[in-house]
């Protein structure tokens, strides 16, 4: 019993293992003597190998040796071993080394490609290291392995650092860069680490220094600077855009059914690591009439869940500037999984992810998307919007792909009044001074965007005349606007009829 308590206590005090360290350690535990790590982050690979070295031994950590063609082999903090800059001699040292160790060879693929002797000696080293707790790790920013060596190596590709790895990194960097040499509180580091998910350690370092440039210490007030740096880095990809949020769910007029659903699912999403994957919210599909607030709802959902929002740019994916569309789409989805928890927004999904075949590309993207929706990371909530709902294939809207499919209809009378209030308040105009119900007769069939434009136009007219906004301004402006539901009556009617039995209404009752 005492032994069991001691084991439990020691387990609790052990530091968490990062995803990258677990990947490498499992490769070593399987007995693989030679591993090829594809990564441009040499310093990060070194950090991971040192972490693995500490985990592998209960006593002193397993030694990590590093090789470069300019210096040769050296152990941490020691001078390079003489005559080991040559690839062949470095492998001779590995073979002769009598203790367990990890040998990190940087850019060794170049030396192997130039020398048949070095390739032969690496195969000798493979035999020498087998089952002797000696491991050769080759790291390189390119995947270049000769055919005669490929089968003897395990190829690993490091995903961006996870929360555990970022926390260790932030503790060190924040303490080193702060004036008093102390790291910030753990709660602050956790929030910063969450914000940095999806970035490399080098990119995280730039974001951290940008934040510290705004103040002497890292704190919650540093988050805008961290997020701005992340926005610049993520937008660089070209296919994913970081969308700043700040839209409160109360700023969405009406749509009570949708709001209720989001409030209920928020708690389940927060418990995603503790509950069955079957009930963790996967995402929603919002379809309906243009201008009725679908995009606004996505922003509000991200803010309500307390998550960053990213939008996939399908135009860029199909542009060809990022390689073949299906490859760019897969890469974007994989990249988003590394940034979870987050909300991923597919705007006008019917334009990009459909079953129609154009040279086979759209069909392959559609097939991947359906499978990915079932298997993606728990912390990724997908929000898709669609206007041309008749173009959505049945496989997309059936239960199981999305948790719920909502139809966003034209706002009801009560919702129109609420939307007027929201837009007046947003422009610092007191709605209590107006009898907004009088506007209902002029706004039959209006979308939310048309109500917003009415408020903006009326305020603009009043400003140009250097006076306060009046109720008459709103009425005259409303009388001059021809709503979309009138100019495209047949199309709007078709959309409403199509969605009547195919989706849950976002509002509790139909528009009058």
C-alpha positions, 0 to 999 in steps of 0.5 A, a space after each residue: 500500500 505504501 509502495 503504491 502511494 509512493 508510485 502515485 505521488 512520484 507519477 503526479 510530480 513528474 512533468 507532463 510529456 510533450 507530444 513531440 517527446 512522446 513521438 520520439 520516445 516511442 520510436 526509441 522504445 521500439 528499438 529503432 537505432 536510426 531516426 530521421 526527423 523532418 523539421 526546420 527547427 533545429 533548436 526545437 529538435 535539440 530541446 525534444 531530444 534532451 527532454 527524451 533523454 531525461 524521461 528515458 532514465 530514472 537516474 542521470 539523463 541520457 547524454 545528447 551529442 550534437 554533430 555539425 559539419 563545421 564543428 563535429 561531435 560535441 556533448 553539451 557544453 563541452 569542446 568538440 571531439 577532435 577529427 569528428 567533423 568528417 562524417 565517416 569519423 563521426 560515425 566511427 565515434 558513435 560505433 566506438 562509444 560504450 555508453 547509451 546516448 542520443 547522437 543528433 546529426 544536423 543536416 547529415 543528409 548532405 554528407 550521406 548524399 556525397 559519400 558512399 563510404 558514409 552511407 556504408 558506415 551508417 549501416 554499420 552504426 545501425 548494427 552497432 547501436 541496435 539494442 544498446 540504447 544508442 540512437 542516431 537522430 538525423 534532423 533536416 528541413 528537407 526530406 532527402 533520404 537515399 533509397 539504400 538507407 530509406 528502409 532502415 530509418 524511421 521517418 518522423 515529421 514534427 507537428 507544431 508544439 503542443 500546450 505542454 511544450 509551449 508552457 516549458 518554452 514560455 517559462 524559460 523565455 519569459 523568465 529570461 527576458 523579464 527584468 527580475 528574472 521571474 516567470 509570470 503566473 501559471 494562469 497567464 502562461 496557460 492563456 499565452 500558450 493557448 494563444 500560441 498554438 499552431 506556431 513554431 517555437 521560433 514564431 512563438 519567440 517573436 510573438 513573446 518578444 512583441 508582447 514584452 516590448 509593450 510592457 516590462 512583464 508578460 501579463 493579460 494586457 500582453 494578449 493583444 500583442 501576442 494575437 496580433 503577431 499570430 495573426 500576421 504569421 497565420 495570414 502568411 499561409 495565404 489559405 487561412 485567415 485569423 479573424 479578430 472576434 469581440 462580438 458578444 452573443 447579445 449583439 445578435 438580434 433574435 435567433 433565440 433557438 440558435 443562441 440557446 443551442 450555443 449556450 447549452 453546448 458551450 459547457 460540453 465543449 469546455 468538458 471535451 477532454 473529460 467526456 465521450 467524443 460522441 457528445 463533444 460539439 463538432 460544429 454547426 451549419 448555418 444556411 439561409 437568406 443572405 444578410 440575415 446574420 450568419 457570419 455575425 453568428 459565427 463570430 459570436 459563437 467563437 467569442 461565446 466559446 472563448 476561442 480564436 476564429 480562423 477562416 479558410 479561404 477557398 478562393 486561395 485554395 483553388 487559385 493554384 498559388 499554394 499547389 494543387 487545391 486538394 493538397 492545399 486544403 488538406 494542409 489547411 485542415 491539418 494546420 488547424 488541428 494543430 491550433 485547436 482549440 479554435 473555431 474554424 469557419 468555412 464561409 459560403 461552403 457550397 462554393 468550395 466543398 461540394 461533390 461536383 467534380 471539376 477535374 476530380 479536385 472538388 470531388 476529392 476535397 469533398 470526400 476528404 472533408 466528410 471523413 475529416 469532419 468525423 475524425 478531426 481533433 476534439 478541440 476544433 469546432 467547425 462553423 460553416 455558412 451557406 447561401 445557395 443551400 440547394 447546392 449542398 449535397 445530402 451527405 453534407 447536411 445529414 446528421 453526424 457531419 454537423 451537430 445541427 443544421 440551422 436555417 436563418 430566415 428573415 427576422 420576425 417583427 420582434 427581431 426587427 425591433 431588436 436589431 434596430 436597437 442593437 445597431 442604434 446602440 452600437 452607434 451611441 444613439 439611445 433607442 428609447 427616444 424612438 418608437 421603433 414599432 412604427 418602423 415595422 410597416 416599412 420593413 416587412 421582409 427585411 434582412 438584418 443587413 438592410 436594417 443596419 444600412 437603414 440606420 447607417 444611412 439615416 445617421 449619415 443624413 443627420 450628420 450631413 445636416 449637422 443635427 441629431 437623428 430623428 425618428 422621421 429620418 429612419 422612416 424616410 430612409 426605410 421607405 426608400 429601401 427595396 429589400 432583397 426579398 422583394 427584388 429576388 422574391 422567387 429565389 427567397 421563396 425557394 430557399 425558404 421552401 427548401 429549408 422548411 423540412 431540412 433544417 432547424 429554424 434559428 428563430 422560434 417562429 416564422 417571419 410574418 
